[in-house]
């Protein structure tokens, strides 16, 4: 039986995980990875480590409560490090953002090593929600009634499922097969027909009159980058996690005057001169701090 702290500090959270840090670990020379890290709270420690994880990764008294880990490929070496963490007394939660070359069989083998696995192409729109998986924050409420959402998909089953999810979250939904049947303005959820060459122009036209959440099958950096460039406020991969969709709807800009989702920063060699950011810390730096 667990016993409470005999002398707790008034007003202080006595959960031992509450004082432990959260790490983001990945190649911070990769602008796409930087964009994923930027979607997390500023309190998250960002560690530059593009190679295999070190032997003593996330060990010691100041070990993190959660590790958000970007890996372009899943190696046996990294799997061994994570397995060792899982065997520890208080293992951290691990949220994996994986690259496009990771195969399904590899993800299956890693399923016991991580708490969530997110494709890198859409991770920046979904990763922050995973940090609150154990202690969900209340959903942000909007003043007044929630806006009506156009749900556009040529797939009748998907269209109905998405509309029902919107309605359950308090957003009136208008399901439509295509844009001609959808409301003329306001927010929209679009099952993007990525095999049709005209979809970028359609997205750009619609984004001028209301925020668009783009749902994309087989999403990759190219497709997601194009969608954001054409005005999408968020991109989610199909099949979509409906909780991710609701979280995106809850943070939609209240008006078109608010900025849409920022694109990943350009590589350092192509940036204009300006103030240099603080140097990225490494996993080794974190170990020395401990």
N, C-alpha and C positions, 0 to 999 in steps of 0.2 A: 504493500500500500504506500502511495506517495504521501509525504508529509509536507505541509507548507513551510516556507521560510519562517523560523521562529521569531525573527525580528526584521520584517520587511521595511524598506524605506518608504514612508508615506508618499503616494502619488507616483511611485516608480513601478514600471512593468517588471515583474519578477521572472518573466520568461527568459531563460538563459540565452535563447537565440536572438532576443531583441537587441542586445548589445554587440552582437557579432556583425561584422561587415558583410556587404554584398560585393562580389567581384564580377567584372566583365573581363574575359580573357580572350584575346584573338590578335589578329594581325592588324594593328592600328596604322599601318602604312597603306591599307586597302580602304579606299573611300567608302565602299559599300559596307564594310564592317564598321567603320566609324559611324555611319548613319544608323546602324542598329544600336550601337552603344549610346548614341545621342538620344535615342527614344526612351532611355531609362532615366530614372531620377538622377539629379546631380550628385546625390550622396553615394552613388555606386562608384567603387574604385575601379578604374580602367587600367588594365595591365596589358602591355604589349608583349605578346608571346606567339609568334607565328609557327614555331616549330613544335616538336613533341613536348609534352608536359614533363617537367623535371621530376626526379625521383621522389622528392619530399613535397610534392604539390599539395597545397591547401592543408598542410599538417601544422601542428603546433597549437599553443594556447590561444592564439589570435586567428585561428582558422575561420574562414567565412561561413556564414549561415547558408548562403546561396551562391552558386557559381553559374553565371551565364557564359557559356563556352561556345565560341565559334570555331568550327573545324571544317576546312574545305574537303578533307578526306578523313575517314575513320581508320586509325592505325591500331595495330595490336598493342603497341607500346602505350598509347593513350588509354586503351581499354584496360590494361593492367593497372595503370595508375588509378583510374576510376573505381575499379573493383576493390583496390586496397582502401580507398576512401569509404566505400560502402561497408567494408568490414569494421570500420572504426566505431567507437562508442557513440559519438554524436556526428553522424555523417552529414555533410551539407546537402541541400537540395541542388540538383544539377539541371539546368535548362540548356539543352543543346540546340544550337543553330547550325544546320548542316548545309554543305555546299551541293551543287548540282550533280557532282560525280559520285555521290554516295548511293549505293544500291540498296534496294529494299531488304535483301537478305542481311546486309550489314546493319541496317536499322533494327531489324529483328533481334540480332545478337546483342545490340546495345540497349535494348528495351529495359533490361533489368538494371542498367547502370545510370539511367537518367530519369528524371521525373516528367520531362516534356521534351519533345523533339519537334523543332520548327524549321521548315525550309527557309534558307537565307533570303530568298527573293522577297518574301512577304513578312519576314520576321520583325522588321521595324514597326509594322502596324499591329503586331500581336504580342510581342515579347513582354511589354510592360505589364499586361494583365496577368502573366504567369507569376510575377513576383508576389502577387496577392492571393495566390492559389490557396494557401493555408489559412490566411486571415483576410478574406475579401473585404475591400472597402465598400461602403454604401455607394450605390449607383448615383451619379450626379444627376440632380433633378433640374429640369428647365423651368424657368418662370412661365406660367401660362400653359396652354395646351401644347402638346407635342406636334410637330409638323407632320403632314401627310407625306408618306414615302412612296414614290413610284418604284415598283418591283418589276423589272423588265427582263424577260427570258423567253426564248423560244421553246424551252422545255416546260411543259405544263406542270409536271410533278414538282420540279425544282421551284418553279414560280409560286406554286401554292404553298410549299414548305417555307420559303422565304417570307411570303406575305404573312403566314401564320406566326412566324417568329417575331416579325415586326409588331403585329397586333398584340401578341402576348407581352411584349415589352412596353406597350402603351403608345406605339406609333401607328396611327391609321395607315393602312396600306392600300395601294391601288395596283393590283397585278395587271400586267400588260404583256402581250406577246412581242411588241416592238414599240418604238418611240411614238409611232403615229397614234397608238391607243393610250399613251401615258399622259399624265398631267403635264401641262406645258411648261411648268416651272417647279421649283422646290427640290428637295433632296431626292436622290434616286439610288437604287441598288441595281446594278446592271451585270447580267451574265454576259460578259463580253465575247462575241463571236470572233475569237482571235485568228481564225483561218480566213476570215473575210478581209480583204485588203483595205476596205474603207473604214474600219472601226476607229482608227485614230481621229479621223475628221469628225465622225459622229460623236465621239467622246468630247472633243473640243467644243463642238456646238452646244452640247447639253451642259457642259461644265460652265458655260457663260451665264446660264440662268438658274443654276442650283448645284450644290455639291453632289458629286457622283462617287459612290463606292464601287470600285471595279472588281468583279469576281472573275478569276482567270484560271482555266485549266492548264496544267503544265506550265505554271508561271516560272519565268527565269528573269535574270537581271535585265535582259533586253526588253522583254515585254513590260515588266513593271516600270522600268525607267521611262519607256515611251508613254505608258499610261499616266504616270505622274507629270511628265512633260506636257501632256495634253490636258491636264487639269484635274485628274482624279485626286480626291482627298485621301484615299486609302486604297490599297489593293489587298485582296484576300484570295487564297488559293482554293480551288474547288477540288474535292468536296470541302465545303466551308464548315468551320466550327461555329455554330449559331451564337454561342456566347461571345466569340470574337466579333461577329457582326453587330450584336447589340452594343458591345463596348465601343465600337467605332461610331455607331449612330449617336451614342450618348455624348461623344466629344466633337460632333460635327460643328463647324463654325455657325454662329447664329445668323450671319449675313455674309454676302459675297465680298464685303469689304475686308473681312478677315482673311489672312493668308491661308492658302492651301498647304498641303504637305510639302516640306522642303525636299529638294533632290539631294542625293549624296554629294558631299563636297568633291570638287575636282581633284585629281592627283596633285601632289605638292609641286611637281615640276611645271604644272600649267596654271597654278594660282598666281594672281597678281601680288606684287610685293605688299607687305603689310606687317602688322605686329605679329611676332612669332608666338604660337600657343605654348603653354607650359609643356615641358617634355613629358612624354608618356612614361609611366612607371612600368617596370617589368615584374614578372613573377619573382625573380630573384630579389628585387627591391623590397617586395612585400615580405619575403622571408627574412631579410635583414631587419626590417622594422619590428618583426615579431620577436 
